[in-house]
């Protein structure tokens, strides 16, 4: 079992979600980063308001922790939605579960479905006419005595969020009028977000302190705010309650988060690849067995960021460690393992 990772992009519980709600912007004008998405959304929202009709259905995709839930609530605020209903794909196990939600929606309401790609196929197909024609055909009772009743729905806006847009069926994807992809944030954007968070949380910070946190947040606002909480705790216990670059460095060092945002699991993966398998190529099953971890854990939790920053390269032969990874860990780079020599073979596994 993998222990809780402070640099995990996924939410780690209701407590964190409650904190995130206090830090979330309320309007598009308050959003930081994602400039292209915000501009297109602003135009779509203004046009829908001008026509006095609900916004077309919106699909938000991107890695976890980038603000899809936040953006969904911002859209609802901008549209003046009377209510926002929040649910998730895995919780909609049966048509009846979705039927209960749909029939409670009023005109202009927003229905937010997180991890929409995980809707069961039968529920997804049941949602099609609701999205297209604002009606559903629901079977009452079962067996030979069952009958189908057509229910008319109020016009609502469905906002779907997914971390794996490729798993959505084409039929589902085509029913969204707007599709936006969220990118990772740069250090300057995360610094601005953290400056806002320190103001909301009433944290005193000196110049340059939050930029240290931003540089280690893996391009993800959720991680940035989580690290801010941890260094705030450290500063209250070990310092005078004021964040300085030195205090932040010390606080993050205790959390085992290094200058690039890698933690002990990331470094363990790289260490096995470099020392045991001499930099690769090595198969993911072999690496997982050596580390005593599940393959899915490495592929879904560890590798994405290492691939993003160019520390690991996937080839047909397996995973290879890049020169930058050796330099970061202070290990000599074996010339024969030069990743560029196999760049033409790079592919996704």
Phi and psi in degrees as a GROMACS rama.xvg file:
@    title "Ramachandran Plot"
@    xaxis  label "Phi"
@    yaxis  label "Psi"
@TYPE xy
-87.2669  128.001  UNK-2
-72.3217  165.17  UNK-3
-57.1897  129.205  UNK-4
-103.894  126.176  UNK-5
-67.0824  -24.805  UNK-6
-99.6841  16.5791  UNK-7
-71.1566  136.298  UNK-8
-76.7825  -21.6998  UNK-9
-76.1901  155.053  UNK-10
-64.8929  143.921  UNK-11
-107  13.3735  UNK-12
146.553  172.326  UNK-13
-59.378  -34.2214  UNK-14
-60.7548  -43.287  UNK-15
-68.0497  -39.3274  UNK-16
-61.5594  -37.2937  UNK-17
-64.0525  -41.6083  UNK-18
-65.0876  -41.323  UNK-19
-61.389  -35.5204  UNK-20
-61.8753  -37.282  UNK-21
-70.5346  -22.6179  UNK-22
-97.0784  -9.7455  UNK-23
-71.3777  137.992  UNK-24
-68.3923  158.634  UNK-25
-106.064  -21.9796  UNK-26
-129.524  159.205  UNK-27
-61.2103  -35.0521  UNK-28
-64.8657  -21.3729  UNK-29
-90.2327  -10.2205  UNK-30
-69.1991  140.211  UNK-31
-113.917  133.94  UNK-32
79.5743  -175.389  UNK-33
50.7733  43.8365  UNK-34
-59.2088  -41.4938  UNK-35
-65.231  -43.6795  UNK-36
-63.7631  -44.4446  UNK-37
-63.26  -39.7257  UNK-38
-63.8244  -46.319  UNK-39
-66.3442  -39.1329  UNK-40
-65.1832  -39.8807  UNK-41
-59.8887  -42.4685  UNK-42
-64.9094  -44.6053  UNK-43
-63.4721  -41.7813  UNK-44
-66.2042  -45.6654  UNK-45
-62.5733  -39.0366  UNK-46
-65.6143  -43.6351  UNK-47
-64.9407  -40.7483  UNK-48
-65.0307  -38.2302  UNK-49
-63.1178  -33.0359  UNK-50
-87.0911  -5.42727  UNK-51
56.4182  48.2263  UNK-52
-138.968  156.683  UNK-53
-61.0959  150.885  UNK-54
-66.0385  145.733  UNK-55
-60.3224  159.228  UNK-56
-59.9719  143.983  UNK-57
-122.529  133.183  UNK-58
-112.708  124.098  UNK-59
-113.291  123.698  UNK-60
-128.224  155.561  UNK-61
153.504  169.966  UNK-62
-59.9074  158.971  UNK-63
-65.7015  150.842  UNK-64
87.4621  3.75545  UNK-65
-93.6955  -3.84356  UNK-66
108.039  24.8121  UNK-67
-65.7161  -42.7664  UNK-68
-65.0243  -42.2188  UNK-69
-58.7031  -46.7269  UNK-70
-64.6079  -35.6005  UNK-71
-61.6351  -42.8935  UNK-72
-70.0802  -33.5048  UNK-73
-64.5056  -43.5101  UNK-74
-59.4966  -43.7506  UNK-75
-61.0423  -42.001  UNK-76
-63.9308  -43.095  UNK-77
-64.0945  -34.626  UNK-78
-85.4524  -4.63682  UNK-79
66.2071  35.6772  UNK-80
-62.552  130.151  UNK-81
-60.7475  -38.5077  UNK-82
-143.984  151.883  UNK-83
-122.818  116.887  UNK-84
-98.9809  128.656  UNK-85
-115.688  128.885  UNK-86
-147.968  -173.461  UNK-87
-141.864  157.963  UNK-88
-55.5498  -49.6948  UNK-89
-62.9499  -24.664  UNK-90
-80.8142  -12.241  UNK-91
-96.6169  75.2727  UNK-92
-78.6998  -29.1039  UNK-93
-130.149  161.01  UNK-94
-59.0114  -36.2106  UNK-95
-63.1172  -33.5676  UNK-96
-62.1991  -45.2065  UNK-97
-71.7529  -35.9211  UNK-98
-60.3807  -40.4449  UNK-99
-59.8773  -41.4169  UNK-100
-70.7859  -46.7667  UNK-101
-62.5244  -40.5662  UNK-102
-74.5803  -10.9918  UNK-103
-93.6853  -5.99275  UNK-104
-77.14  138.308  UNK-105
-102.459  169.03  UNK-106
-58.9803  127.345  UNK-107
88.9797  -6.18798  UNK-108
-65.9598  157.975  UNK-109
-113.464  128.965  UNK-110
-107.524  116.361  UNK-111
-104.949  119.391  UNK-112
-113.591  109.75  UNK-113
-80.7297  150.46  UNK-114
48.5236  52.7509  UNK-115
-64.132  -22.0221  UNK-116
-69.0475  -13.2486  UNK-117
-95.6162  9.84271  UNK-118
-64.0594  133.436  UNK-119
-58.4329  149.083  UNK-120
-56.7513  -41.4134  UNK-121
-66.7997  -33.6127  UNK-122
-74.2645  -40.0103  UNK-123
-58.9212  -46.1982  UNK-124
-66.6772  -32.4482  UNK-125
-65.5869  -27.7901  UNK-126
-79.0132  -22.4578  UNK-127
-53.0105  -56.3355  UNK-128
-65.7406  -26.6848  UNK-129
-66.445  -37.6259  UNK-130
-75.9076  -37.584  UNK-131
-85.8879  -48.2261  UNK-132
-116.981  -0.156447  UNK-133
54.6239  51.321  UNK-134
-152.716  159.075  UNK-135
-140.422  148.172  UNK-136
-105.348  111.294  UNK-137
-113.987  133.025  UNK-138
-86.5977  120.169  UNK-139
-95.8582  131.896  UNK-140
64.0612  -176.318  UNK-141
-139.28  -177.67  UNK-142
69.1376  -154.12  UNK-143
-69.6366  -23.9413  UNK-144
-88.0619  -1.2351  UNK-145
-67.5342  147.335  UNK-146
-137.157  149.755  UNK-147
-97.6491  127.36  UNK-148
-116.122  133.36  UNK-149
-92.0071  122.106  UNK-150
-107.534  128.854  UNK-151
-86.1737  136.979  UNK-152
-109.683  156.393  UNK-153
-74.538  154.394  UNK-154
-72.2651  119.114  UNK-155
-129.319  171.168  UNK-156
-115.016  122.846  UNK-157
-93.5135  126.532  UNK-158
-113.718  114.825  UNK-159
-104.141  140.041  UNK-160
-122.549  139.734  UNK-161
-148.641  144.72  UNK-162
-94.0195  -6.59117  UNK-163
-138.368  77.7927  UNK-164
-61.2163  -28.7603  UNK-165
-65.9791  -18.6251  UNK-166
-86.29  -7.65678  UNK-167
-74.2057  139.46  UNK-168
-70.0305  148.994  UNK-169
-55.7536  -37.5421  UNK-170
-62.617  -39.717  UNK-171
-70.6507  -46.2501  UNK-172
-61.0666  -38.259  UNK-173
-69.7166  -16.2568  UNK-174
-86.2118  -2.77387  UNK-175
-92.5303  126.145  UNK-176
-73.1085  -28.6456  UNK-177
-127.422  135.01  UNK-178
-132.373  119  UNK-179
-125.94  136.405  UNK-180
-105.909  127.077  UNK-181
-93.3481  133.014  UNK-182
-100.715  163.543  UNK-183
-64.6695  152.391  UNK-184
-90.4724  149.704  UNK-185
-87.8983  173.509  UNK-186
-62.5913  -39.588  UNK-187
-63.098  -41.7043  UNK-188
-65.4466  -41.5554  UNK-189
-67.0156  -35.0241  UNK-190
-62.5713  -42.8986  UNK-191
-62.8693  -42.4063  UNK-192
-61.4737  -43.2528  UNK-193
-68.8019  -35.0172  UNK-194
-62.1752  -39.802  UNK-195
-65.1869  -41.7879  UNK-196
-65.3853  -38.6073  UNK-197
-63.7118  -34.1842  UNK-198
-68.4085  -43.5636  UNK-199
-64.7402  -41.139  UNK-200
-87.9892  0.132224  UNK-201
57.0921  49.1708  UNK-202
-101.14  129.674  UNK-203
-86.407  125.152  UNK-204
-137.149  138.047  UNK-205
-86.8635  168.396  UNK-206
-58.2618  135.277  UNK-207
87.7136  -11.336  UNK-208
-73.4559  -45.6551  UNK-209
-73.0158  -24.3941  UNK-210
-66.716  -27.9297  UNK-211
-65.4816  -42.3298  UNK-212
-64.616  -44.223  UNK-213
-59.1793  -38.9932  UNK-214
-69.2777  -15.4682  UNK-215
-110.965  12.5582  UNK-216
-98.0472  10.5276  UNK-217
55.8646  32.383  UNK-218
69.839  18.6353  UNK-219
-126.37  117.461  UNK-220
-56.952  -38.7674  UNK-221
-61.0027  -42.1097  UNK-222
-66.6852  -40.2535  UNK-223
-59.5765  -46.6555  UNK-224
-67.4999  -34.0458  UNK-225
-67.0655  -43.7307  UNK-226
-64.4471  -35.5944  UNK-227
-60.0143  -42.0663  UNK-228
-62.1019  -41.2873  UNK-229
-66.8778  -43.4931  UNK-230
-73.7139  -27.1433  UNK-231
-61.8701  -45.4354  UNK-232
-60.7942  -43.6066  UNK-233
-62.6369  -42.4336  UNK-234
-66.1794  -32.5717  UNK-235
-71.1806  -32.9763  UNK-236
-91.0963  -41.1715  UNK-237
-106.437  -11.6075  UNK-238
-129.658  -155.045  UNK-239
-101.418  16.7084  UNK-240
87.2342  0.38077  UNK-241
-106.393  130.947  UNK-242
-80.0716  124.168  UNK-243
-125.585  162.759  UNK-244
-53.7662  -38.9501  UNK-245
-67.5362  -43.9542  UNK-246
-63.0648  -41.4356  UNK-247
-63.2207  -45.0556  UNK-248
-57.2582  -45.2191  UNK-249
-66.1326  -42.3101  UNK-250
-63.4132  -41.5655  UNK-251
-73.7152  -29.6367  UNK-252
-63.5007  -40.3565  UNK-253
-63.0654  -33.47  UNK-254
-80.5178  -0.32599  UNK-255
64.1882  30.24  UNK-256
-101.769  118.907  UNK-257
-88.6223  -170.96  UNK-258
-64.1883  -21.9459  UNK-259
-105.731  7.13922  UNK-260
84.9263  14.5068  UNK-261
-84.3159  144.654  UNK-262
-113.095  -171.931  UNK-263
-64.3141  -32.5775  UNK-264
-69.4778  -40.1658  UNK-265
-60.7021  -47.2596  UNK-266
-68.0025  -32.5498  UNK-267
-65.0993  -42.7042  UNK-268
-59.3577  -49.3923  UNK-269
-64.207  -38.8598  UNK-270
-62.3693  -42.1759  UNK-271
-64.7083  -44.1875  UNK-272
-63.2013  -38.6651  UNK-273
-81.6097  -44.7607  UNK-274
-86.923  -47.1809  UNK-275
-76.8935  -42.4252  UNK-276
-107.652  16.1999  UNK-277
52.5172  37.8423  UNK-278
89.017  -3.76329  UNK-279
90.819  -178.52  UNK-280
-72.7976  143.499  UNK-281
-139.132  140.103  UNK-282
-72.9896  149.747  UNK-283
-64.6835  -33.6445  UNK-284
-64.5643  -40.1466  UNK-285
-66.4001  -42.8784  UNK-286
-63.343  -44.0293  UNK-287
-62.2609  -42.8219  UNK-288
-64.0405  -41.2958  UNK-289
-64.4723  -38.8125  UNK-290
-81.5343  -15.8748  UNK-291
73.068  30.4434  UNK-292
-117.059  162.495  UNK-293
-78.311  146.705  UNK-294
-58.4448  -43.1577  UNK-295
-60.553  -36.4909  UNK-296
-61.0273  -45.0696  UNK-297
-68.1106  -41.8131  UNK-298
-72.0169  -37.2741  UNK-299
-94.3937  -27.038  UNK-300
-108.384  -40.9247  UNK-301
-95.2263  -50.4259  UNK-302
-66.7629  -36.3036  UNK-303
-51.9907  -46.2934  UNK-304
-72.8818  -37.4472  UNK-305
-64.7128  -34.4579  UNK-306
-70.9445  -40.3081  UNK-307
-60.2926  -41.9008  UNK-308
-90.939  4.40398  UNK-309
78.8551  22.6586  UNK-310
-85.3116  -24.3757  UNK-311
-130.411  141.385  UNK-312
-122.868  132.642  UNK-313
-92.7676  128.726  UNK-314
-127.51  174.784  UNK-315
-63.6358  -28.0087  UNK-316
-83.0553  -19.0191  UNK-317
140.883  -162.736  UNK-318
-85.0061  143.097  UNK-319
-130.272  143.729  UNK-320
-87.7642  132.706  UNK-321
-84.0778  163.751  UNK-322
-57.6584  -38.9376  UNK-323
-60.0451  -33.6887  UNK-324
-67.6762  -40.8336  UNK-325
-62.4872  -44.7027  UNK-326
-62.9276  -38.9529  UNK-327
-65.3061  -38.7266  UNK-328
-89.2157  -1.43987  UNK-329
71.4292  32.7956  UNK-330
-109.706  147.646  UNK-331
-68.0392  139.88  UNK-332
-92.8739  120.992  UNK-333
-74.2301  121.595  UNK-334
-56.3721  -38.0567  UNK-335
-67.6536  -14.3727  UNK-336
-97.2938  16.7664  UNK-337
-52.6419  114.104  UNK-338
-60.9841  -31.0137  UNK-339
-61.9711  -22.7765  UNK-340
-69.4516  -18.5155  UNK-341
-119.902  19.0362  UNK-342
-59.8799  -32.4794  UNK-343
-66.9438  -18.4189  UNK-344
-94.9132  -0.405473  UNK-345
-60.7237  133.419  UNK-346
-156.899  168.481  UNK-347
-90.4773  138.061  UNK-348
